[in-house]
């Protein structure tokens, strides 16, 4: 069997499959299906300084080959996470990543400061959430704002720092460079695309928030393209995500330039998707005589 270990910003993962934030909560529910060690890492539910109730329902809608969500960062707050969830998560033999969000730059800095004094392994900065009224997305849509928030948080963050990038931009490569220039240890992409559905009988948006984040297989080609663009622009590690459903998708995303992968929406239709993806990835590596999964990264031929 090939070596599935990858290292991101000095943190070793026993395989490149990470559960994407917002799709696995803090892991407890999925631990009823299998040991969470099947994941190389878990990016926890987006967490804020204070508890958030999230957006009013309805806040989920199906789309062709995917879904829209406008949950709105519902979470119990960072102190609850540190007290109740993190100790349990650290016993699960997987890398624990805190996904943090806020309404102001000061919120993000405070979160980084608080979490830096915990056993969390990495911090993923969610500056690209498209379904909250304030905070998040406005920090992720320009080079200037991404550079500014990264620089500010870097001064307070003692843990490896991942910046999660929005696809709702004109030049994601330049934005990734802005994050790298101000101290990001890695970038993760793509977050959800902004979308909308309408009930044709009521003529009203299906989601109460009007718009939401689109995820699932439909966004996969966009994600592959953006990971490929960012790989050519930065030297720091890339965690690729967006519609990965099968082991073939995982191979493709790695070839585009990803060093590790996040699996999200696929968990809703098949909780065992990460197990199948890992097994298929291993079989592909063996079939092609590769000793390490790292041999796949950035091997797409474009000339």
N, C-alpha and C positions, 0 to 999 in steps of 0.2 A: 504494500500500500504506500502511496505517495505521502509525503510530509505536508500536512494541511496547515501547519503553523504559519502565521503572518505576524509581523511586528509593525505597529502603528505608533509613531511618536514615542518609541521606547517601551511600549506596553505589548506584551506577547499575548496573542489570541491562539487557542489551540485549533481553531479553524476560522476561515474568513467570514462565516455567516453570523450576522448580528441582527437581533430583533429590532425593528425600527420603532422609534418613539411613537407613542399614541396608539399602537396596535397590540401591545402586550401588557399594558398597565405597568405593574411592578413585578410581573412574572408569576404571581401566585396561582392564577387560574390555569395557566398553561402547564404548571408543575403537576397538575392532575393527569396530563397526557404522557409526560416523559420527564426525565431529569433535565433541568435547565442547562446542564452541561452539554447538551446537544448543540447549543449555541456557543460560538466563540465569545460572544458578548451580548449584552442586553442594554439598549438605550431606553431608559425608563420614560414613563409618561411625562410630558412637559410639565415642569414644576415651577411655581412662582413663590414669591415671598409669603404671600397670604393665601389662604384657601380661596378657590374660585368655583362658583357653581356652574360655570359654563353658559353656553347660549340656550335660550328656550327651544323646546322641540316644536316641530320636527327639525332634526338636524342631521339626518342621514338620508341620502337618496341614491338609488341605483342609477348607473349609466351604462351604455353599451361597453362591455369589457372593463368595468370598473365601478367606482362609486364616488359620490360627493360627500364630504363631511364638513360640518360646521359646529363641531362639539364645543369649540371655544376655550380650550385649555382648562377644562374641568379638572381640578386636582385638590388634594388636601393641604397643600402648602409645604414649604421646605422643612419646617421643624417636625411635622408629622412624618415626612419621608425619612428624615434622619433618625427619628426615634423608633418608628414602627417597621419601616420597609427595608432600609439599608442593612441593618444587622442580619436580617433573614437572607437578603440577596447575597451578602458576602459569604454565605455558607453554601452557595449553589455551584461552586466551581465554574464560574464564568466571569468575564470582565464586566464590571458594573459601570455604566456610563450615565451620568446625570444630564438630562436634557433640561435646560433652563430657559425661561422666558420672562419678560417683564414689560412694563409700560414706559419706563424711562431708562436712560443710561445708568442712572444711579441704582435702579433695581437690579440690573444685570451685574453691576460691580459688587453689590452687596451679596447677591446669590453666590458669585464666584468666591468671595471672601469667606462666607459661611461654609461652603462645601469644601473649600481647600483644607479645612481643619478636620475633615472626616476621612473615612476609609474608601471613599469613592475613587475609582481608578482613573476616570477621565471626565471631562465636562464638555458637553456638546451645546453650543450656543444657538438657540433657535431664534434667528433674526429674520425668519422667512415664513412665519405662519400667516396664511391668507384669510383666516376666518375669525379674527378677533377685531373688535372695533378700534382698539388702540394698542400700541406696542407691537413689536414683532416685525410686520412686513415692511414698515417704512424704514427700518434700519438696514434692510437687505436689498434695497433696490437701486443704490448708486454706489460708485466706488468711494466717494467721500464719506458716506454714512457708514459703510462697512469698515473702512479704515479707522474711522473715529471710534466706533463701538469696540472693535477688536483691540485697538491700542488702549482704550480705557480699561477694559476687562483684563487684559494681559497684565496690567499693573497690580491687579488684585488676585489673580489666579495662579496658584502654585501647582495645579494639576495640568497634565497635557490638555490642550485646548483645541477643540474641533469647532469650526464654524460651519453651520448648516446653511446652504445657499438656496436662494429662491430661483426657480426657473422663469419667473414672471419679469424678466429683464431683457434688455436688448443685447448685452455683451457679457455673458457669464464668465468668460475667461478673464476679462479685466477685473471683474469683481473678485474672483478668486485670487488674482495677483494682489489686490488691495489687502485682502485678509492675510496673505502670506507676508506682505511687506511690514505689517504691524504686529507680527508675532504669532500668528496662528500656527499650531503644530500639524494640523490636518484640516481638510475640508470634507464635508459630506454633501452629496447632491444626487438627485434633485428632491427638493420638497415638492409639495403638490402644486399643480397648475390651478389657477382660479377658474371655476366653472359655474354653471347655472342651469337649473331645470325649471320648467313651467308646467303646471297642471292645466291642460288645455280646456278642461271643463269649468274651472273656477277662474282661469286666467291669472292665477296667482303663482308666485314662485313656490316650488315644493318645499324648499328649505326656508324656515322662518328668518334666517339671517340674509336671505336672498341669494347670496353667493356662498360657495364653499370650496374646499380644496379637492381637486380631482386626482384620484390615484387608481392604481390597478394596471392591468396589461396594456390598456390603451395609451398610457404615457411612456411605455418602455422605449420606443424608438427615439423619443425626445431626450430621455435620460441618457441613452447610449451616446447620442450625438454630443450632448453637453459634457459628459465625462471625457469623451475623446478630445473636445476643445480645451477643457481645463487641463488635461494631462500634458498637452503641448505648451501650456502657459506657466505651470508651476512645478516646483521640485518637491514640495511637501506631499505626504501621502493623501490619497483620495479614497473615500468610502463611497462607493456607488450605490445608488438606490433609485427606485422608480419603476414599478411594474414587474419586478423580477418574480417569476412564478415557477419556473422549471430550472433544472440543472443546465439546460442549454442556454437559458437566459443568463445564468450565473457565469458560464464560460464566456459568453459574448461580452458581458459587462467588464469582466477582467481583461479580456483582449483589448477593449476600448481604452483601458488605462487605469481601472480601479485596482486598489491594493487590497480592499476588503469590500464586503457587500452588506447592505441592510435589506431585510425581507419584512414587508409590512402587510399590505392588503391581502396577499396570498394566505396569510394565517386565518383570515375570516372564512374563506371557502374551504380550506384544508389545513387544519392545525398541524398536520404532519408534513407540510410542505418543506420546512427546513431540514427534516430528516432525509426526505427524498432528494432534496437538492444536494446535500452533503454526500450522500451515497453515489448519486449520479456524477458529481464532480470528481469524486475519487476514482470511479470506474473510467472516466474519460482520461484522467491523468495516467492511469495504469495502461490503458489502451494505446496511448501515444508515447509511452516510455518516459514520462516526465517524473522526476524525483520529488519535485516540490511544486505546490500550487503557485508559488511566486514566478515560476517560469512562464505562466500564462499572461501576466500583467503587461499591458502595453505592447502586444505582439501583433496587432492588426496591421495588415499590409495595405497601404493606400496609394502606392505609386504604380 
